[in-house]
Amino acid sequence: MNKIQLTVLLLLMIATSAIAQNVGVIPQPLLVEHAKGEFNINSKTKIVNLSKNSINAEFLQTMLVSVIGKKLPITNTGTKGIILKIDKGLSTDLGDEGYKLDVSKKSILISAINSKGIFYGLQTLRQLLPVKGALLSGDISVNNVRISDKPRFSWRAYMLDEARYFHGFDFVKKVLDQMALLKMNTFHWHLVDDAGWRIEIKKYPKLTSVGGQRKDSQIGPKKWKSTEFSGESHSGFYTQEEIKEIVAYAAERQITVVPEIEMPGHASASIASYPWIGTDKKQIEVPAKFGRFRDIYDVSDPKVIQFIHDVLEEVFVLFPSKVIHIGGDEVAYDAWRESEHVNQYMKEKKLSTPADLQVYFTNNISSFIESKGRRMMGWNEIMGINVHHDQVEKENDEAAKTALAKNVIVHFWKGNIDLINAAAEKGYAIVNSLHSSTYLDYSYKSISLEKAYNFEPIPEGLKEEYVDNIYGLGTQMWSEWTPTNKDIEFQTYPRLAAYAAVGWTANERKDYKLFQSNLNFFLEHWKNQGINFSTEY
């Protein structure tokens, strides 16, 4: 047998193995063993909760109502039925989020070392059932199978930008439900930007009463170059009670909500609310045009730093997340360059460039966040490297000499891939969200479903010893040009399923054709949910 024949044979074996182990689930599980027989679910089936976690048992009970038309009873003992079991003796190879699902004639057993794994097993079970139950008059059968599964990456995120357009409480919950079914574990919530401030801060009420509304919005097919406006005002924000409810709702679905509070740039809405926090100290309006703006936080002013600390203190109370995102992207330095007091501050601190000032500020904010038991995250500009030579206001920016603190998470979105490798090799934690591969506001022509599915968070050329520094990926739904919830849905689905697969499925288990076939469950599910998914992808 020559080398070409051997290669073809190996490829056929891999393809055959993938098909044989296919169980119709997205993300594709790590290991699947089919067996003969089936388990029947009917109105007499019991949920046996051996996990001592009532939330998962009740979640399953509610989940099955759509399939069987009634709530199944929950018991704490038994060997028959749908059994949820926390088993500390399971192999540590399954990690913190792995699970086993064993379907036999007598039971469906979902086991894991913790409630998180149990929950992900439930999501797999849901996809083994019909989208809509046939039950009202009979049993629902689940084929016997054994699944051992765990995710490839620990960070599997979807970002929703609500600063540009406020999308609302019910919509966010609906998004969280779809994320949960796809085993995504991080909801990155972009709540603050030039175009709006969407989070209630009790110490600074004008942030929402002024910063939470704008008089008009840029629209039109020319997008950033458009001179067309809607002629309508836009407003909205989340109360702290609403945020607490959403955070709790997400937690029940094993999703961590990571808030993004932009600083020191993209700050027009907050400066419109309190002009003294800006470098120019001038009154401005919340802009109707989208993009980047001159005025940014005056980080040389202790009162402004206190303002930021005060805001973060309220954020810490609302969000239990260990990670707090501070943005840090696209900071135009003209206001700093032209400010006498900022230049004097830079001289006192021996900072040679505005980029050094940003890194210095960022490191101090990181220290403050760390002092509260949290960890800071920011877009990759926080490293002080200019990745915006395509922007007139930043084309001549010098790189910072000041080093970014090592405890932060760098959210990579723009620049040469060599930059992400260099950061990982220096020991920085990385979330890879390269815009040309993960931005959902981009058209399906720019990022097709297949391109999304084939995104590789581990950059080419990264040495093996640094691979663990890549925590995972995020996919971002920026909303400048998607004002309605239906617009958001069209851009998000079905690509969200592809990114979920990237975050969870081992490379050797990925197969785009199988993914397309397995997507049918979700297309039917989204249709039943009234979700406006794209059919051309």
C-alpha positions in Angstrom: 0.0 0.0 0.0 1.5 3.4 -1.0 1.4 6.6 1.1 -1.5 8.1 -0.9 -3.6 4.9 -0.4 -2.8 4.8 3.3 -3.7 8.5 3.7 -7.1 8.0 1.9 -7.8 4.9 4.1 -7.0 6.9 7.3 -9.3 9.7 6.3 -12.1 7.3 5.5 -11.6 5.6 8.9 -11.8 9.0 10.7 -14.9 10.0 8.7 -16.5 6.6 9.3 -15.7 6.8 13.0 -17.2 10.3 13.3 -20.4 9.2 11.6 -20.6 6.0 13.7 -20.2 8.1 16.9 -22.6 10.8 15.8 -25.5 11.1 18.2 -27.2 14.1 16.7 -26.0 16.6 19.3 -24.4 20.0 19.1 -21.7 20.4 20.4 -20.6 16.9 19.3 -19.7 14.9 22.4 -16.2 13.5 23.0 -17.0 9.8 23.1 -20.2 8.0 22.1 -20.9 4.3 22.3 -24.2 3.1 20.8 -26.0 0.0 22.1 -29.2 -1.9 21.2 -32.5 -1.1 22.9 -34.1 2.0 24.2 -35.5 3.8 27.3 -39.1 4.9 27.2 -40.2 8.2 28.9 -43.8 8.5 29.7 -46.0 10.2 32.4 -45.0 7.5 34.9 -41.3 8.1 34.6 -39.7 9.4 37.7 -36.8 11.9 38.1 -34.5 10.4 40.7 -32.4 13.2 42.2 -29.3 11.7 43.8 -27.3 14.8 43.2 -28.8 16.8 46.2 -29.2 19.7 43.7 -32.9 20.6 43.4 -32.2 23.2 40.7 -31.1 20.7 38.1 -33.9 18.3 39.0 -36.5 21.1 38.7 -34.9 22.3 35.5 -35.3 18.8 34.0 -38.8 18.6 35.2 -39.7 21.9 33.5 -37.7 20.9 30.4 -39.7 17.7 29.9 -43.1 19.4 30.1 -42.7 20.5 26.5 -42.0 16.8 25.6 -44.5 14.9 27.6 -47.1 17.5 28.5 -46.9 17.1 32.3 -44.4 17.4 35.2 -42.7 14.2 36.2 -42.4 13.4 39.9 -39.1 14.0 41.6 -37.8 11.5 44.2 -34.6 11.1 46.1 -34.3 7.4 45.8 -34.5 4.7 43.2 -32.7 2.9 40.4 -35.2 3.4 37.6 -36.1 6.5 35.7 -34.0 9.5 34.8 -31.3 9.6 37.5 -29.1 12.6 38.3 -26.1 11.6 40.3 -23.1 13.5 41.6 -20.2 11.0 41.7 -17.0 12.3 43.1 -15.4 9.0 42.1 -15.6 9.8 38.4 -12.4 10.2 36.5 -10.8 13.6 36.9 -10.2 13.5 33.1 -13.8 14.8 32.8 -12.7 18.0 34.4 -15.0 20.6 36.1 -17.6 20.6 33.4 -17.7 17.0 32.1 -20.4 14.4 32.4 -21.5 10.9 31.6 -24.8 10.0 30.1 -25.8 6.3 30.1 -29.1 5.3 28.5 -30.2 1.7 29.2 -33.6 -0.1 29.2 -34.2 0.7 32.9 -32.8 4.2 33.2 -31.1 7.3 31.9 -28.2 8.0 34.3 -26.5 11.4 34.1 -23.5 11.6 36.4 -20.8 14.2 37.0 -18.5 15.4 39.8 -20.6 18.5 40.3 -23.9 20.1 39.4 -22.4 21.9 36.4 -21.6 18.6 34.7 -25.1 17.3 35.5 -26.6 20.4 33.8 -24.6 19.9 30.6 -25.7 16.2 30.6 -29.3 17.5 30.7 -28.6 19.7 27.6 -27.4 16.6 25.7 -30.5 14.7 26.8 -32.7 17.5 25.6 -31.3 17.1 22.1 -31.9 13.3 22.2 -35.6 14.1 22.5 -38.1 15.5 19.9 -38.2 19.2 19.7 -41.9 19.0 20.4 -43.2 15.9 22.2 -45.3 13.4 20.5 -46.4 12.2 23.8 -49.7 13.3 24.6 -50.7 9.8 23.5 -47.6 7.6 23.9 -44.0 7.1 25.0 -40.9 9.0 24.0 -38.1 6.6 23.3 -34.4 7.4 23.7 -31.9 4.9 22.1 -29.5 3.3 24.4 -26.1 5.0 24.3 -23.2 5.8 26.5 -21.6 9.3 26.3 -18.5 10.6 28.0 -18.1 14.3 27.4 -16.2 17.4 28.4 -15.4 20.8 26.8 -12.2 21.7 25.0 -12.1 25.2 26.4 -13.2 26.7 29.7 -14.2 30.1 28.2 -17.1 29.8 25.7 -18.7 33.2 25.4 -21.3 35.2 23.6 -21.2 39.0 23.8 -24.3 41.1 23.5 -23.9 44.9 22.9 -26.7 46.7 24.6 -25.0 50.1 24.8 -25.8 50.9 21.1 -29.4 49.5 21.3 -31.2 48.4 24.5 -32.8 45.0 23.8 -34.5 44.2 27.1 -35.0 41.9 30.0 -37.0 39.1 28.2 -34.8 39.1 25.2 -31.7 38.6 27.3 -33.3 35.6 29.1 -34.2 34.1 25.7 -30.5 34.5 24.6 -29.4 32.8 27.8 -31.7 29.8 27.2 -30.1 29.3 23.7 -26.6 29.6 25.2 -27.5 27.0 27.8 -28.7 24.4 25.3 -25.4 24.9 23.5 -23.3 24.5 26.6 -21.9 28.1 26.4 -20.9 29.3 29.8 -20.1 33.0 29.6 -22.5 35.9 28.8 -20.3 38.9 28.1 -22.7 41.9 28.6 -21.5 45.1 26.9 -23.5 47.6 29.0 -21.6 50.8 28.6 -20.3 52.8 25.5 -20.5 56.1 23.8 -24.1 55.6 22.6 -25.6 54.6 26.0 -25.2 53.6 29.6 -27.5 50.7 30.5 -26.8 49.8 34.1 -28.3 51.6 37.1 -25.6 53.1 39.4 -27.3 54.4 42.5 -24.5 56.8 43.5 -24.6 58.4 40.0 -28.2 58.5 38.8 -27.5 60.7 35.8 -25.6 57.9 34.2 -29.0 56.4 33.2 -31.2 59.5 33.3 -28.9 61.3 30.9 -26.5 58.7 29.6 -29.2 56.1 29.1 -30.9 58.0 26.3 -30.0 59.7 23.0 -32.0 62.0 20.7 -31.3 60.1 17.4 -29.5 57.2 15.9 -27.3 56.9 12.8 -28.8 54.4 10.3 -28.5 53.5 6.6 -26.7 51.0 4.3 -23.5 53.1 4.3 -23.2 52.4 8.0 -20.2 54.3 9.4 -20.2 56.7 6.5 -23.9 57.3 6.6 -25.4 60.8 7.0 -28.9 59.3 7.5 -30.5 59.3 10.9 -33.7 57.6 12.3 -35.3 60.7 13.6 -36.3 58.8 16.7 -34.9 59.0 20.3 -33.6 55.8 21.9 -33.5 54.9 25.6 -33.4 52.1 28.2 -31.4 50.7 31.1 -31.5 47.8 33.5 -32.4 48.5 37.2 -30.2 46.8 39.7 -33.0 44.4 40.6 -33.4 43.4 37.0 -29.7 42.7 36.7 -29.8 40.6 39.8 -32.6 38.6 38.4 -30.8 38.1 35.0 -27.6 37.1 36.8 -29.5 34.5 38.9 -31.3 33.2 35.8 -28.0 32.8 34.1 -26.4 31.0 37.1 -29.2 28.4 37.1 -28.1 27.7 33.5 -24.4 27.5 34.5 -23.7 30.8 32.7 -21.5 33.5 34.3 -22.4 37.0 33.4 -19.3 39.1 32.8 -20.1 42.9 32.6 -18.1 45.2 30.4 -17.7 48.7 31.8 -15.7 50.7 29.2 -12.8 52.8 30.3 -11.0 55.1 29.6 -12.5 55.6 26.1 -15.9 55.0 24.6 -17.1 57.2 27.5 -19.3 59.8 25.8 -22.5 58.6 27.6 -20.9 58.9 31.0 -19.2 62.2 30.2 -22.5 63.6 28.9 -23.9 62.7 32.3 -21.0 64.1 34.4 -18.8 66.4 32.3 -16.2 66.7 35.0 -15.1 63.1 34.5 -13.9 64.0 30.9 -10.5 65.4 30.0 -12.0 68.4 28.2 -14.4 69.2 31.1 -17.0 70.3 28.6 -20.7 69.4 28.3 -21.5 67.0 25.5 -24.5 65.1 24.4 -24.9 61.3 24.1 -23.9 61.0 20.4 -26.4 59.9 17.7 -23.5 58.9 15.4 -21.7 55.6 16.1 -17.9 55.3 16.2 -15.1 56.8 18.2 -15.0 60.2 20.0 -12.5 62.7 21.2 -13.2 63.1 24.9 -12.2 60.3 27.3 -11.8 59.9 31.1 -9.4 62.3 32.8 -7.3 59.6 34.4 -5.0 62.2 36.0 -7.8 63.4 38.2 -8.2 61.6 41.6 -12.0 62.5 41.6 -12.4 60.6 38.3 -10.5 57.6 39.6 -12.9 57.7 42.6 -15.9 57.8 40.3 -14.6 54.7 38.5 -14.0 52.9 41.8 -17.5 53.9 43.0 -19.1 52.5 39.8 -17.1 49.3 40.1 -18.1 48.8 43.7 -21.7 48.7 42.7 -20.8 46.4 39.8 -19.1 44.0 42.2 -22.3 43.7 44.2 -24.4 42.9 41.2 -22.1 40.5 39.4 -20.5 37.6 41.3 -18.3 36.9 38.2 -14.6 36.6 39.1 -13.9 38.5 35.9 -14.7 42.1 35.2 -14.2 43.5 31.7 -13.1 47.1 31.4 -13.0 47.4 27.6 -10.0 49.6 26.9 -10.3 49.5 23.1 -10.0 52.3 20.5 -8.9 55.0 22.9 -8.2 58.3 21.0 -5.4 60.1 22.8 -5.9 63.7 21.4 -7.7 65.0 24.5 -4.8 63.7 26.6 -2.1 65.1 24.3 -3.7 68.5 24.3 -4.3 68.7 28.1 -1.8 70.6 30.1 -2.8 68.9 33.4 -2.6 65.4 31.8 0.8 66.2 30.4 2.0 67.4 33.8 0.7 64.2 35.3 2.5 62.1 32.8 5.7 64.0 33.5 5.3 63.4 37.3 4.7 59.6 36.7 7.5 59.4 34.1 5.2 58.2 31.4 6.6 59.0 27.9 3.5 58.4 25.7 -0.3 58.4 26.0 -0.2 54.6 25.5 2.0 54.4 28.6 -0.6 56.4 30.5 -3.3 54.0 29.4 -1.3 51.0 30.6 -0.5 52.8 33.9 -4.1 53.6 34.4 -5.2 50.0 33.4 -2.7 48.5 35.8 -4.0 50.6 38.7 -7.6 49.6 37.9 -6.5 46.0 37.7 -4.9 46.3 41.2 -8.2 47.7 42.5 -10.2 45.0 41.0 -7.8 42.3 42.3 -8.0 43.8 45.8 -11.8 43.0 45.7 -11.1 39.3 44.8 -11.8 39.7 41.1 -9.7 39.7 37.9 -9.6 42.3 35.2 -10.1 41.6 31.5 -9.8 44.0 28.6 -9.5 44.2 24.8 -5.9 43.7 23.6 -5.2 47.5 23.2 -4.6 47.4 27.0 -1.2 45.9 26.3 -0.2 49.3 24.8 0.4 48.1 21.3 -1.1 50.1 18.5 -3.3 47.9 16.3 -5.1 50.8 14.7 -2.9 52.1 12.0 -6.0 52.2 9.8 -7.6 54.9 12.0 -6.5 58.5 11.3 -6.5 59.5 15.0 -4.3 56.6 16.0 -2.1 55.9 13.0 0.9 57.6 14.6 0.4 56.4 18.1 3.6 55.0 19.7 3.6 51.7 21.6 3.9 51.8 25.3 7.1 50.9 27.1 5.1 50.3 30.3 4.3 46.6 30.8 0.8 45.4 31.4 0.2 43.6 34.7 0.4 39.9 34.3 -2.7 39.0 36.2 -5.1 40.3 33.6 -7.0 38.5 30.9 -6.2 39.9 27.4 -9.2 39.7 25.1 -7.7 39.6 21.6 -9.8 41.0 18.8 -7.5 42.9 16.4 -3.9 42.8 15.1 -1.4 40.4 13.8 -1.6 36.8 15.1 2.0 37.1 16.2 0.7 39.5 18.9 -1.4 36.8 20.5 1.4 34.3 20.4 3.8 36.8 22.0 1.3 37.6 24.8 0.6 33.9 25.5 4.4 33.2 25.6 4.8 36.1 28.1 2.3 34.3 30.4 -0.9 36.3 29.7 -4.2 34.6 29.7 -6.0 35.0 26.4 -9.5 34.8 25.1 -9.4 34.7 21.3 -12.1 36.8 19.6 -10.4 37.7 16.3 -12.9 40.1 14.7 -12.5 38.6 11.2 -13.6 35.2 12.4 -16.0 35.9 15.4 -17.9 39.2 14.9 -21.5 38.4 14.4 -22.3 41.9 13.1 -20.3 40.9 10.0 -22.4 39.5 7.1 -22.7 35.8 6.4 -20.7 36.5 3.3 -17.8 37.7 5.4 -18.2 35.0 8.1 -20.1 32.0 6.8 -21.4 29.3 9.1 -18.6 27.0 7.9 -16.0 29.7 8.6 -17.4 30.2 12.0 -17.3 26.4 12.7 -13.7 26.2 11.5 -12.4 29.0 13.7 -9.4 27.8 15.6 -8.7 29.7 18.9 -5.2 28.3 19.3 -3.2 30.4 16.9 -0.9 28.8 14.4 2.7 28.6 15.6 2.0 28.8 19.4 4.3 26.5 21.2 2.7 23.6 23.1 3.8 24.8 26.5 1.7 28.0 26.1 -1.5 26.4 24.7 -3.1 26.4 28.2 -2.9 30.2 28.2 -5.6 30.3 25.6 -8.7 30.1 27.8 -11.1 29.9 24.8 -13.1 32.1 22.6 -15.9 34.7 22.5 -18.2 35.6 19.7 -19.4 39.2 19.7 -22.8 40.7 18.6 -22.1 44.4 18.2 -25.4 46.2 17.6 -24.8 49.5 15.8 -26.6 48.3 12.7 -29.0 45.8 14.3 -31.6 48.0 16.2 -34.3 45.3 16.6 -34.3 42.0 18.4 -35.1 40.3 15.2 -32.0 41.8 13.6 -29.8 40.5 16.5 -31.3 37.0 16.1 -30.7 36.9 12.3 -27.0 37.7 12.8 -26.6 35.4 15.8 -28.4 32.2 14.7 -27.3 29.7 13.5 -23.7 30.9 13.8 -23.9 30.7 17.6 -24.2 26.9 17.3 -20.9 26.9 15.3 -19.1 28.9 17.9 -20.5 26.7 20.7 -19.0 23.7 18.8 -15.6 25.5 18.5 -15.6 26.0 22.3 -16.6 22.5 23.3 -15.8 19.9 20.7 -12.3 18.3 20.4 -10.8 19.0 17.0 -10.7 15.3 16.2 -14.4 15.0 16.7 -15.3 18.0 14.5 -17.0 17.3 11.1 -18.8 20.2 9.4 -21.2 17.9 7.4 -22.3 16.2 10.6 -22.7 19.5 12.2 -25.0 20.7 9.4 -27.1 17.5 9.8 -27.3 17.9 13.6 -28.3 21.6 13.2 -31.8 20.5 12.1 -32.8 20.0 15.7 -31.9 23.7 16.4 -33.6 25.0 13.3 -36.8 23.4 14.4 -36.3 24.5 18.0 -35.6 28.1 17.0 -38.6 28.1 14.7 -40.8 26.9 17.6 -39.3 29.6 19.8 -40.1 32.3 17.2 -36.4 33.1 16.7 -35.6 34.9 13.4 -32.6 32.7 12.4 -30.9 33.1 9.0 -31.6 30.4 6.5 -28.8 31.5 4.1 -25.4 30.8 5.7 
